[in-house]
Amino acid sequence: MVIRMKYLTIGHASYDVTFRVNKYPVENTKQRVGKHIDCGGGPASNAGYLLALWGCDVSFQGVAGNDYYGKMIKAEFDSVGVDTNYLELVDNYNTDLSIILANATNASRTILTSKDEISPKCSIPNDNKYDVILVDGEEEEMSKRVLLNNKEATKVIDAGSFRSSTVNLCPFVDYLVCSKNFALDYTKIDYDGSMDSLIKIYEKLTNDFNNTVVITLEDKGCFTKIGDTYKLIPSVKVKSVDTTGAGDIFHGAFTYFITHGYSLEDTCKLSNLTGALSTLRVGGRYSMPKLEAVLERRNLVDTI
């Protein structure tokens, strides 16, 4: 009998409303746009959705409001089979809402986020056993509890933004997959685009946290160490339409591939490809490629 791995993603759940525009609006003017795209968002939330879409047994733990947007987040999770027993919909709390302007001419995005001043934290104790855990730093206390209770699990952190809660969780994971911004803000090392500066940043992170580090560099790919060799693993060049959620999708794909027998190098290549393919459509959830579509295009990364 084959036993499926149990995945948990824990952290931020939000809702995104995306308008595709041909140019950024000028103040005090009107601009008519086509149909807007709305769907759930958030790093751990998007990663969990992708993992379920790709056939994994996934639970999500986080907090949203007991409002229209929170209920839509739950409905989306339910539609792909994410276990939402640890998704708390809280009364008298407004789900984080992002209005995204996606520029159709250059794929840039401008985001306005509405967020309550005080956000409730996860309150349902989670002492279950998991094989794979991804955290994004949003739920520090519960994330630490789960990580410490699952020392044998494969543990990944999506360190997108530099904040104390994210930094505090970094020592408890196996894979620190961080954005360039996080790496620069944490290490305070000047980055001039050279390999030498990337190596200094990487070494600072690995020395401080003692885990495998991957630094994402947006459309340039990602940087890590394969064996004894430092490598800049380039992304696949595509004509992007909307980059919303591409980083979250990279992290979800990374978590999938690293736990399905792929080497670190192949995991990085395929995660780059997954993130790149996601920029071909508007809307984070709607842009997620199917696993088969990624593997069918593996030839695009085999020569990298």
Protein Blocks (a to p, Z undefined) as FASTA:
>chain_A
ZZddddddedddddddddddfbdcdehiacdddddddddedjklmmmmmmmmnopacddd
ddddddfklmmmmmmmmmnopafklcccdehiacddddddddfklopacddddddfbdcd
dfbdcfbdcfbdcdehlammlmmmmmmmmmmbccddddfbgcfklmmmmmmpfbdcddfk
lmmmmnopacehiaklmmmmmmmmmmmnopacdddehjnopaddehjaccdddddddddf
blghklmmmmmmmmmmmmnopafklmmmmmmmmmmmmmmpgcjklmpccfklmmmmmmmm
mmZZ
